[in-house]
Protein backbone atom coordinates (compact mmCIF):
# COMPACT_ATOMS: atom_id res chain seq x y z
CA UNK A 1 0.00 0.00 0.00
CA UNK A 2 1.36 3.44 -0.94
CA UNK A 3 1.80 5.71 2.10
CA UNK A 4 1.50 9.45 1.47
CA UNK A 5 4.13 11.37 3.37
CA UNK A 6 2.84 13.73 6.05
CA UNK A 7 3.81 17.35 5.34
CA UNK A 8 6.46 18.86 7.58
CA UNK A 9 5.31 21.00 10.52
CA UNK A 10 6.94 24.38 11.16
CA UNK A 11 6.44 25.97 14.60
CA UNK A 12 6.52 29.75 15.04
CA UNK A 13 6.98 31.48 18.41
CA UNK A 14 6.05 35.17 18.65
CA UNK A 15 5.54 36.75 22.08
CA UNK A 16 2.62 38.95 21.05
CA UNK A 17 0.80 39.66 17.79
CA UNK A 18 -0.77 43.02 16.96
CA UNK A 19 -1.78 44.05 13.44
CA UNK A 20 0.33 47.18 12.90
CA UNK A 21 3.80 45.98 13.95
CA UNK A 22 6.46 45.48 11.26
CA UNK A 23 7.76 42.29 12.89
CA UNK A 24 4.23 40.93 13.10
CA UNK A 25 3.58 41.63 9.42
CA UNK A 26 6.80 39.83 8.49
CA UNK A 27 5.87 36.86 10.68
CA UNK A 28 2.43 36.60 9.05
CA UNK A 29 3.81 36.80 5.51
CA UNK A 30 6.39 34.05 6.18
CA UNK A 31 3.70 31.86 7.77
CA UNK A 32 1.50 32.40 4.71
CA UNK A 33 4.32 31.38 2.34
CA UNK A 34 4.92 28.22 4.41
CA UNK A 35 1.25 27.26 4.16
CA UNK A 36 1.24 27.97 0.41
CA UNK A 37 4.31 25.71 0.08
CA UNK A 38 2.33 22.86 1.67
CA UNK A 39 3.72 22.88 5.21
CA UNK A 40 1.70 22.72 8.42
CA UNK A 41 2.20 25.85 10.52
CA UNK A 42 1.67 25.94 14.30
CA UNK A 43 1.94 29.29 16.07
CA UNK A 44 2.52 29.89 19.78
CA UNK A 45 1.89 33.37 21.22
CA UNK A 46 0.79 34.97 24.51
CA UNK A 47 -1.71 37.31 22.87
CA UNK A 48 -3.32 38.08 19.52
CA UNK A 49 -4.95 41.41 18.67
CA UNK A 50 -6.94 41.90 15.48
CA UNK A 51 -8.14 39.43 12.87
CA UNK A 52 -6.78 35.91 12.79
CA UNK A 53 -6.50 34.27 9.34
CA UNK A 54 -8.57 31.08 9.06
CA UNK A 55 -5.61 29.28 7.42
CA UNK A 56 -3.40 29.75 10.49
CA UNK A 57 -3.44 27.50 13.56
CA UNK A 58 -2.70 29.66 16.61
CA UNK A 59 -2.23 28.57 20.23
CA UNK A 60 -2.59 31.45 22.69
CA UNK A 61 -1.12 30.78 26.12
CA UNK A 62 -0.63 33.22 28.95
CA UNK A 63 2.63 32.63 30.81
CA UNK A 64 1.47 34.00 34.16
CA UNK A 65 1.03 37.47 35.71
CA UNK A 66 4.68 38.43 35.85
CA UNK A 67 7.05 41.09 34.57
CA UNK A 68 7.73 41.22 30.82
CA UNK A 69 11.27 39.91 31.13
CA UNK A 70 10.25 36.97 33.35
CA UNK A 71 7.35 36.25 30.98
CA UNK A 72 9.78 36.16 28.03
CA UNK A 73 11.93 33.54 29.80
CA UNK A 74 8.84 31.43 30.55
CA UNK A 75 7.61 31.84 26.98
CA UNK A 76 10.96 30.65 25.64
CA UNK A 77 10.79 27.48 27.74
CA UNK A 78 7.20 26.93 26.64
CA UNK A 79 8.17 27.34 22.96
CA UNK A 80 10.68 24.46 23.17
CA UNK A 81 8.00 22.17 24.66
CA UNK A 82 5.50 23.39 22.04
CA UNK A 83 7.87 22.34 19.25
CA UNK A 84 7.87 18.79 20.64
CA UNK A 85 4.11 18.71 21.24
CA UNK A 86 3.24 19.68 17.66
CA UNK A 87 6.05 17.46 16.29
CA UNK A 88 7.62 20.35 14.37
CA UNK A 89 10.93 19.82 12.63
CA UNK A 90 11.77 23.53 12.73
CA UNK A 91 11.06 26.20 15.37
CA UNK A 92 11.25 29.79 14.08
CA UNK A 93 11.52 32.40 16.86
CA UNK A 94 10.71 36.09 16.43
CA UNK A 95 12.00 37.18 19.87
CA UNK A 96 15.24 36.51 21.77
CA UNK A 97 14.35 32.89 22.62
CA UNK A 98 17.28 30.48 23.05
CA UNK A 99 16.90 27.02 21.55
CA UNK A 100 15.02 27.92 18.37
CA UNK A 101 16.28 26.68 15.00
CA UNK A 102 15.95 30.02 13.22
CA UNK A 103 15.90 33.52 14.78
CA UNK A 104 14.36 36.38 12.81
CA UNK A 105 16.44 39.18 14.36
CA UNK A 106 14.04 42.10 14.52
CA UNK A 107 15.68 43.28 17.77
CA UNK A 108 18.57 45.70 18.18
CA UNK A 109 21.70 44.25 19.78
CA UNK A 110 20.90 44.40 23.50
CA UNK A 111 24.54 43.96 24.59
CA UNK A 112 25.46 47.10 22.67
CA UNK A 113 22.50 49.14 23.92
CA UNK A 114 23.00 48.16 27.56
CA UNK A 115 26.51 49.65 27.47
CA UNK A 116 24.88 53.08 27.09
CA UNK A 117 23.18 52.65 30.49
CA UNK A 118 24.72 53.43 33.87
CA UNK A 119 26.09 50.64 36.09
CA UNK A 120 23.03 50.60 38.37
CA UNK A 121 20.60 50.25 35.45
CA UNK A 122 22.65 47.39 34.00
CA UNK A 123 22.13 45.43 37.24
CA UNK A 124 18.33 45.65 37.11
CA UNK A 125 16.64 42.23 36.58
CA UNK A 126 15.08 43.40 33.30
CA UNK A 127 18.44 44.24 31.74
CA UNK A 128 20.23 41.19 33.11
CA UNK A 129 17.46 38.88 31.87
CA UNK A 130 17.29 40.22 28.31
CA UNK A 131 21.09 40.27 28.06
CA UNK A 132 21.26 36.66 29.27
CA UNK A 133 18.65 35.56 26.70
CA UNK A 134 20.64 37.24 23.93
CA UNK A 135 23.94 35.78 25.15
CA UNK A 136 22.48 32.25 25.13
CA UNK A 137 21.07 32.76 21.64
CA UNK A 138 24.37 34.03 20.21
CA UNK A 139 26.70 31.73 22.16
CA UNK A 140 29.06 29.45 20.19
CA UNK A 141 27.25 26.50 21.81
CA UNK A 142 23.92 27.56 20.27
CA UNK A 143 22.76 25.92 17.03
CA UNK A 144 20.28 28.72 16.21
CA UNK A 145 20.65 30.18 12.72
CA UNK A 146 20.37 33.99 12.69
CA UNK A 147 18.60 36.08 10.04
CA UNK A 148 19.73 39.71 10.21
CA UNK A 149 17.67 42.48 8.63
CA UNK A 150 20.56 44.61 7.34
CA UNK A 151 24.35 44.99 7.37
CA UNK A 152 24.35 47.66 10.06
CA UNK A 153 22.49 45.40 12.49
CA UNK A 154 24.79 42.48 11.63
CA UNK A 155 27.85 44.63 12.34
CA UNK A 156 26.42 45.67 15.74
CA UNK A 157 26.00 42.03 16.77
CA UNK A 158 29.38 40.97 15.39
CA UNK A 159 30.94 43.71 17.50
CA UNK A 160 29.64 41.91 20.61
CA UNK A 161 29.55 38.21 19.65
CA UNK A 162 31.96 35.89 17.83
CA UNK A 163 29.56 34.40 15.29
CA UNK A 164 30.64 31.79 12.76
CA UNK A 165 29.67 33.28 9.38
CA UNK A 166 27.95 30.00 8.47
CA UNK A 167 25.41 30.70 11.25
CA UNK A 168 23.86 33.83 9.79
CA UNK A 169 22.73 35.63 6.68
CA UNK A 170 21.55 39.16 5.95
CA UNK A 171 18.08 39.43 4.41
CA UNK A 172 16.93 42.00 1.86
CA UNK A 173 13.90 44.09 2.86
CA UNK A 174 10.43 42.69 2.22
CA UNK A 175 8.44 45.57 0.76
CA UNK A 176 5.01 44.68 -0.62
CA UNK A 177 4.68 45.27 -4.34
CA UNK A 178 1.60 47.49 -3.87
CA UNK A 179 3.88 50.21 -2.43
CA UNK A 180 5.11 50.97 -5.97
CA UNK A 181 3.26 53.91 -7.57
CA UNK A 182 0.67 52.46 -9.94
CA UNK A 183 -1.54 54.06 -12.58
CA UNK A 184 -3.85 55.24 -9.79
CA UNK A 185 -1.09 57.13 -7.90
CA UNK A 186 -2.52 60.57 -8.74
CA UNK A 187 -6.06 59.63 -7.66
CA UNK A 188 -4.76 58.08 -4.41
CA UNK A 189 -2.87 61.30 -3.71
CA UNK A 190 -5.93 63.43 -4.38
CA UNK A 191 -8.13 61.24 -2.15
CA UNK A 192 -5.77 61.43 0.85
CA UNK A 193 -5.26 65.18 0.58
CA UNK A 194 -8.99 65.77 0.24
CA UNK A 195 -9.76 63.61 3.30
CA UNK A 196 -7.34 65.59 5.47
CA UNK A 197 -8.08 68.99 3.89
CA UNK A 198 -4.54 69.55 2.62
CA UNK A 199 -4.31 72.10 -0.19
CA UNK A 200 -2.17 71.47 -3.28
CA UNK A 201 0.31 74.19 -2.28
CA UNK A 202 0.66 72.85 1.27
CA UNK A 203 3.42 70.38 2.11
CA UNK A 204 2.21 67.25 3.90
CA UNK A 205 4.71 65.49 6.15
CA UNK A 206 3.98 61.85 6.99
CA UNK A 207 4.95 60.17 10.28
CA UNK A 208 4.04 56.50 9.96
CA UNK A 209 4.52 53.93 12.71
CA UNK A 210 3.46 52.82 16.17
CA UNK A 211 5.56 53.63 19.27
CA UNK A 212 5.54 57.38 18.71
CA UNK A 213 8.22 58.26 21.29
CA UNK A 214 10.87 55.77 20.09
CA UNK A 215 10.24 56.66 16.45
CA UNK A 216 10.89 60.32 17.17
CA UNK A 217 7.53 62.12 17.05
CA UNK A 218 8.69 64.59 19.73
CA UNK A 219 11.70 65.39 17.55
CA UNK A 220 9.41 65.99 14.56
CA UNK A 221 7.23 68.45 16.49
CA UNK A 222 10.27 70.40 17.70
CA UNK A 223 11.64 70.53 14.14
CA UNK A 224 8.31 71.87 12.84
CA UNK A 225 8.22 74.49 15.61
CA UNK A 226 11.69 75.67 14.55
CA UNK A 227 10.69 76.35 10.92
CA UNK A 228 10.89 79.94 9.66
CA UNK A 229 7.59 81.71 9.02
CA UNK A 230 7.86 81.20 5.24
CA UNK A 231 7.74 77.41 5.69
CA UNK A 232 5.04 77.29 8.37
CA UNK A 233 2.22 76.16 6.04
CA UNK A 234 3.44 72.56 6.44
CA UNK A 235 1.08 69.95 7.91
CA UNK A 236 1.96 66.70 9.68
CA UNK A 237 -0.11 63.52 9.36
CA UNK A 238 0.60 61.06 12.19
CA UNK A 239 -0.49 57.50 11.43
CA UNK A 240 -0.05 54.65 13.91
CA UNK A 241 -1.35 52.94 17.01
CA UNK A 242 -0.22 54.72 20.18
CA UNK A 243 -1.35 57.23 22.80
CA UNK A 244 -1.43 60.69 21.22
CA UNK A 245 -2.30 62.55 24.47
CA UNK A 246 1.27 63.46 25.56
CA UNK A 247 1.97 64.90 22.10
CA UNK A 248 -1.36 66.72 21.77
CA UNK A 249 -0.52 68.47 25.04
CA UNK A 250 2.63 69.92 23.44
CA UNK A 251 0.98 71.39 20.33
CA UNK A 252 -0.22 74.62 21.94
CA UNK A 253 3.14 75.25 23.61
CA UNK A 254 4.94 74.71 20.29
CA UNK A 255 2.51 76.81 18.26
CA UNK A 256 1.41 73.81 16.16
CA UNK A 257 -2.34 73.71 16.86
CA UNK A 258 -4.08 73.04 13.53
CA UNK A 259 -0.87 71.79 11.89
CA UNK A 260 -0.86 68.20 13.19
CA UNK A 261 -3.43 65.50 12.38
CA UNK A 262 -3.55 62.26 14.41
CA UNK A 263 -5.24 59.70 12.15
CA UNK A 264 -4.82 56.52 14.24
CA UNK A 265 -3.86 53.19 12.70
CA UNK A 266 -4.79 52.78 9.03
CA UNK A 267 -4.55 50.09 6.35
CA UNK A 268 -4.27 52.36 3.28
CA UNK A 269 -0.47 52.72 3.36
CA UNK A 270 -0.04 52.88 -0.47
CA UNK A 271 -2.41 55.87 -0.61
CA UNK A 272 -0.70 57.62 2.32
CA UNK A 273 2.72 57.24 0.67
CA UNK A 274 1.38 58.90 -2.50
CA UNK A 275 -0.57 61.58 -0.63
CA UNK A 276 2.39 62.86 1.37
CA UNK A 277 5.29 65.06 0.20
CA UNK A 278 7.92 63.89 2.70
CA UNK A 279 8.31 61.01 5.15
CA UNK A 280 9.88 62.08 8.44
CA UNK A 281 11.19 59.29 10.67
CA UNK A 282 13.83 60.51 13.16
CA UNK A 283 13.83 57.37 15.32
CA UNK A 284 15.97 56.99 18.45
CA UNK A 285 16.84 53.42 17.47
CA UNK A 286 15.35 50.96 15.00
CA UNK A 287 16.83 47.65 13.85
CA UNK A 288 15.40 48.16 10.36
CA UNK A 289 12.60 50.68 9.71
CA UNK A 290 10.42 49.12 7.01
CA UNK A 291 8.65 52.45 6.41
CA UNK A 292 11.91 53.84 4.98
CA UNK A 293 12.11 51.29 2.18
CA UNK A 294 8.33 51.42 1.64
CA UNK A 295 8.66 55.17 1.07
CA UNK A 296 11.66 54.64 -1.19
CA UNK A 297 9.70 52.21 -3.37
CA UNK A 298 6.78 54.66 -3.47
CA UNK A 299 9.04 57.54 -4.55
CA UNK A 300 8.40 59.53 -1.36
CA UNK A 301 11.39 61.66 -0.21
CA UNK A 302 12.70 60.65 3.24
CA UNK A 303 14.20 62.41 6.25
CA UNK A 304 15.49 59.96 8.87
CA UNK A 305 18.29 59.24 11.34
CA UNK A 306 21.37 57.03 11.09
CA UNK A 307 19.98 55.06 14.08
CA UNK A 308 17.69 53.15 11.67
CA UNK A 309 19.10 50.01 10.05
CA UNK A 310 17.51 50.79 6.69
CA UNK A 311 18.89 54.36 6.65
CA UNK A 312 21.73 52.97 4.51
CA UNK A 313 19.23 52.47 1.65
CA UNK A 314 18.19 56.14 1.90
CA UNK A 315 21.84 57.18 1.77
CA UNK A 316 22.79 54.86 -1.11
CA UNK A 317 19.76 55.76 -3.22
CA UNK A 318 19.87 59.53 -2.70
CA UNK A 319 16.16 59.37 -1.78
CA UNK A 320 16.47 61.84 1.08
CA UNK A 321 18.60 62.98 3.99
CA UNK A 322 19.98 61.04 6.97
CA UNK A 323 20.76 62.89 10.22
CA UNK A 324 24.02 61.52 11.66
CA UNK A 325 24.59 59.87 15.05
CA UNK A 326 24.93 61.09 17.72
CA UNK A 327 21.67 62.92 17.03
CA UNK A 328 21.46 66.72 17.26
CA UNK A 329 18.02 68.37 17.10
CA UNK A 330 19.51 71.38 15.29
CA UNK A 331 20.65 69.11 12.44
CA UNK A 332 17.14 67.68 12.02
CA UNK A 333 15.68 71.21 12.11
CA UNK A 334 18.07 72.36 9.37
CA UNK A 335 17.54 69.24 7.21
CA UNK A 336 13.75 69.63 7.38
CA UNK A 337 13.94 73.31 6.40
CA UNK A 338 16.33 72.49 3.53
CA UNK A 339 14.08 69.72 2.17
CA UNK A 340 10.96 71.88 2.40
CA UNK A 341 12.70 74.78 0.67
CA UNK A 342 14.28 72.75 -2.12
CA UNK A 343 13.02 70.84 -5.13
CA UNK A 344 12.15 67.33 -3.93
CA UNK A 345 11.67 65.80 -7.40
CA UNK A 346 15.35 64.77 -7.46
CA UNK A 347 14.83 62.67 -4.33
CA UNK A 348 11.73 61.08 -5.86
CA UNK A 349 13.46 60.19 -9.12
CA UNK A 350 16.49 58.78 -7.29
CA UNK A 351 14.22 56.64 -5.10
CA UNK A 352 12.23 55.18 -8.00
CA UNK A 353 15.39 54.48 -10.02
CA UNK A 354 17.01 52.70 -7.05
CA UNK A 355 13.90 50.59 -6.36
CA UNK A 356 14.00 49.34 -9.95
CA UNK A 357 17.53 47.95 -9.69
CA UNK A 358 17.96 46.77 -6.06
CA UNK A 359 16.13 43.87 -4.35
CA UNK A 360 13.90 45.52 -1.76
CA UNK A 361 11.20 42.85 -1.96
CA UNK A 362 12.72 39.38 -1.41
CA UNK A 363 12.90 39.02 2.39
CA UNK A 364 10.03 36.61 2.97
CA UNK A 365 10.98 34.27 0.12
CA UNK A 366 14.49 34.07 1.55
CA UNK A 367 13.17 33.23 5.03
CA UNK A 368 11.10 30.45 3.44
CA UNK A 369 14.24 29.16 1.69
CA UNK A 370 16.06 29.10 5.06
CA UNK A 371 13.19 27.14 6.65
CA UNK A 372 13.17 24.67 3.75
CA UNK A 373 16.94 24.15 4.03
CA UNK A 374 16.45 23.18 7.69
CA UNK A 375 13.46 20.95 6.89
CA UNK A 376 15.50 19.08 4.29
CA UNK A 377 18.70 18.81 6.32
Secondary structure, DSSP 8 states (H G I E B T S, - for coil): --------EEEEE-S-B-TT-HHHHHHHHHHHHHHHTT-EEEEEES-B-S---TT-EEEE----S--HHHHHHHHHHHHHHHHHHTT-SEEEESSS-TT-SEEE--S--HHHHHTTS-HHHHTSHHHHHHHHHHHHHHSTT---EEEESSHHHHHHHHTTS---GGGEEE------GGGS--TTHHHHHHHHHHHTT--TTS-EEEEE-S-TTTTTHHHHHHHHHTS-GGGTT-EEEEESSS--HHHHHHHHHHT-TTTEEEEES-S-HHHHHHH-SEEEE--S-BS--HHHHHHHHHT--EEEETTBTTHHHHHHHTSEEEE-SS--HHHHHHHHHHHHHS-THHHHHHHHHHHHHS--S-HHHHHHHHHHHHHT-
